[in-house]
Amino acid sequence: MLVYHNTFVSPGLALNLQTSATSHHFAIANNVFVGPSPPGPRVADWSAPIDHGSLDHDGWFPDGTFDFDAAGRWTSFAAMQGAGVLEAHGVLLTAPIFASGLVPPGSFRTTMAPADATLDGATNAVDAGVVLANLNDGFTGAAPDLGALEVGCPIPLFGVRPEGVDETNEPTGCAGATVTTTSSTTTTTLPWILIRTSTLSLRDDPADPRRRRIAFKSATKFDPAANRILPPVPGSGGDPTRGGATLAVYNAAGSGEAVTVALPASGPLAGWSLLGAGRYRFRSKDPSAAIRTVTVHADRVSVRGGKAAWTYTLDEPAQGRVAVRLTLGTDRPWCAEAPGAVDAVNDFVAVRDAPPPTSCPPVP
């Protein structure tokens, strides 16, 4: 068994193997093992006898007791390394380990949104790996990074691949191909995250523009990882309390109807607030504002607004399809699109629970 370039973030132990059966002929290298901090009684607990097996060039966090049963039990990483049995070239990782601030959940019962395991550029897991011919040749820097993702390389695609992407052109790291889509330039990362339209309704009243309405909701809990809503990490470039946000609602069938609203980070009448870990809310106290509230939670976004400042008109016989694009700070936008179940002059109600689009329509 060859175990290379994995990232393990666990709430109990960084590594746990409980069996009396001997582990034969294996190599474990270039992995990241992260457990809770402060640690429990042990950081690693491996009860199996080892026969022609090696653990080396891995990164471990935090420091504590490393118990490998017959191979040895040590009260610190330095003691294990000094014994010369395991991890002769391994490293005790320094925090922060992940750029997103990822840490183990409180227990295995905790539901987590898809996590970004990209390494923090300052951690000593960067350039700490060993070169494995034909496996990690496409690294950057002096040596391969530990873990599943090489810093500075494109993130692999997860889940269903977008239209136009197959095994010949999907990104697979630094050595992978680039992706070409019809709505973007050639790039190694898709320029948006495609999400479903749970509900979307628009209302117009030419006689009284104050009665215009916009309401949108997306709930992605049961969708593939690539199509789920993951709020930005507080303090990151996507944090709307720092960089604000932009909302665009537009006709995706070619009429040219579009409204774009800036949602400022802060101000005397409107701004974003952090409600808790990964939960953001935009609220406007201006009674005439086009957008009153936006909430962003894990796997959920909702938008409400309207009145005369909301200038999206519904004077065409039908909209066909309407798209919503929400961009927080410098993050990639979330993009949704849906056809109408009710589609008439002055009234548009999207098909409920419309799936993510195959690509994000360009804003007119």
PyMOL commands that set and color helices and strands:
alter all, ss='L'
color gray80, all
select helices_A, chain A and resi 69-71+77-83+209-211+225-227+240-243
alter helices_A, ss='H'
color red, helices_A
select strands_A, chain A and resi 2-4+7-9+15-17+23-29+32-34+44-46+50-56+59-61+66-67+73-74+91-92+193-194+199-203+213-219+245-251+258-263+270-276+279-284+291-297+300-306+321-328+334-344+347-350
alter strands_A, ss='S'
color yellow, strands_A
deselect
rebuild
show_as cartoon
